[in-house]
């Protein structure tokens, strides 16, 4: 748009030369002109830079030259207008015919801004028929048209500027006739066509018009009324004041905007004197307001209101100008401040360098890196030393301001800070390690035994090798915390990082140095953090590795966790081999099924099944309760938690395999106890003595007594010899004056002292006792209830054992007869069973029919009965094959009408031939059986070794049968029960 405006303005010098100058006397007679007079001197050279408002942003230098030539040709017509009008102060000179004689004109749409009288505006006419009509009118000495602003479409924002090729402009060009007339504002401007060059038409505004009716549709021709300003009193004080305020505001803006100065001087010299209407038009035309506000000024015929509208517009422009100044000043200050600081720093560096006080940055960095590597030069591998020397040489050749300098500096920083060959002194004392492990954890004998084996091997060899151990078990069993204990037992540094949800290989192996913000991987960060090359690294949640677009971290861990490969572990950032063979890796996982097999093959799996009730009792009493009591600030003599309360808490609230929830419940109990103690006025904070106030009675001359207060500030660092003689003063804070020692020695005083002691004794806080009877007052109602529903299982009901994420549980398999009839044998299953468990039920039904046919050939129960098998707790999803033998026993019990043996639970997968296959979760299922007071358990024979490896306290009191076929289970479940009966 600015290029198009400049094109139209380029013709001004030739045109302005032909216009007669305004007489000096006339200039002095105009008060408004005199106000602007101070801005006119010496500015004739910039007249041609007068920027006109343009309806299009397109244009070129050739078009500008053509517009200038056309402008010069129009000079004669404009000069003739000035002569006919007889007003040398006006640049709009009437011709023959005069402008007011045109009562019908071609309507030209203006999409961006209205045209004000006295201003030029180049527009582009795309419609060839309309352009031809304008050319014909100009040839017929009728070079006038009506310029009308286009209305915005409904729902559009007038403040948003559309591009010249936007759909809105294309729509305007395609409108014809009545449609175009509806989109035009009624009030516009009579415009003189000063030049036509190609599709560019330069218009000069003359006077206001109002559309009355349409004469012709294509091109749109309308009848118009010529509008004049309403009569006004030029001596009116309000008009004068408003105009002076407009001028004052313009002058404020003119001080900061040279472009506005050009506008003012050009308008004064070539349009004429500033009267009030022209002042209003001028202010609105050069303001940056949107087109609707400018159109409002154009439509206003009342001079006073027009001036006020213009005043609002120029006031807004003044605020924008001030904001512009503030922004420019802030940026200039910032730039100048940075430049000044930079110059001063450079000068300071040069001065210090000349005086020998400081070396340059590159030399200082090189010395720092050489000092780092000198201390471990003997232990550092030769290939690493070679890389460091090459990078130091490269650093000296680089400019400090280059980006490569920072990359090299960071690379050297990482290379020199790593603990090359620096190993911590390990402790191979097995008894010391056993003591530390027992202090931190109760139970976990298999884990402790494995760590002690590792230490024993290291003691015999004199050195230790890195190992990869994976601790697998449910949450809360102490997998993460045992890693810290192992590090403490071995006297190794400890570092932990979690790979749960990790989906970027760069987190393990680092980024390439070519990337911005590149960093080494976790292992290099670990070595820098711990400062030794043989730490214990705990990789948490290795079963929850992610996989994203940045690669597979599980595959990246193969090199890290392989003892044969990690001796030359290569980080992408360092790009030099690192020896990780001395690092002891301990991984943790909840389940090992999700760990990829190649990664699982590199780890030694140690399963932590969970804790039984006895172990939880010891952990709660020896670890959790003690730590929680200290954390809450409660003394042991203030509270007592009985064993019955802890047992009830474990059985009814915390049945999960770990002890994390148990710890939360104990913390909840002690928080409530702390609140109860505080409400009773108990405070275990050490007494802080501040000011001890004592009072004594001194006799005066007249025989009366005067109370004299003695204030003393006790400082723990200063010992007063008087305090040793009077320990009671040190323990008592006196806030009220005591009249005399004689008064205290009276019988009345002794009675008062005894009363205070008795009152203090009454206020003594009783010990808070937590028992099973009041446990629910602290932790709420029990979450779990007894899993055992029947003391003696009825016919068709048998107890099974299941593994859950909480460690293990017992469940009943119930079978009942729904319908009986010839050939109606069928099986219905409920209880939210999974596909595998449904298949087990079908297998159990088939095996039961075969067993019943062998033992009771005449019994047609399964052939003629529709059975319903249900597993209680229907809201809990269940799946797995280990309930097969339990289902067979339940169906046979119903078919034979015999209840199964009392206190019996079983587990095992059954084949169609009656073989019992091994199952998992032996420890969890044994714990669940003990919790339900089960005495007899049936396990598959293949699980005997798993059971034998359990701790003695888990196996204590259990009668366990190991079976290979279901016929053995049949004997245990039914024949023994018959003998017992």
Order of alpha helices (4+ residues) and beta strands (2+ residues): alpha-alpha-alpha-alpha-alpha-alpha-beta-beta-alpha-beta-alpha-alpha-beta-beta-beta-alpha-alpha-alpha-alpha-alpha-alpha-alpha-alpha-alpha-alpha-beta-alpha-beta-alpha-alpha-beta-beta-beta-alpha-beta-beta-beta-alpha-beta-alpha-alpha-beta-alpha-alpha-beta-beta-alpha-alpha-alpha-alpha-beta-alpha-beta-beta-beta-alpha-alpha-beta-alpha-beta-beta-beta-alpha-beta-alpha-alpha-beta-alpha-alpha
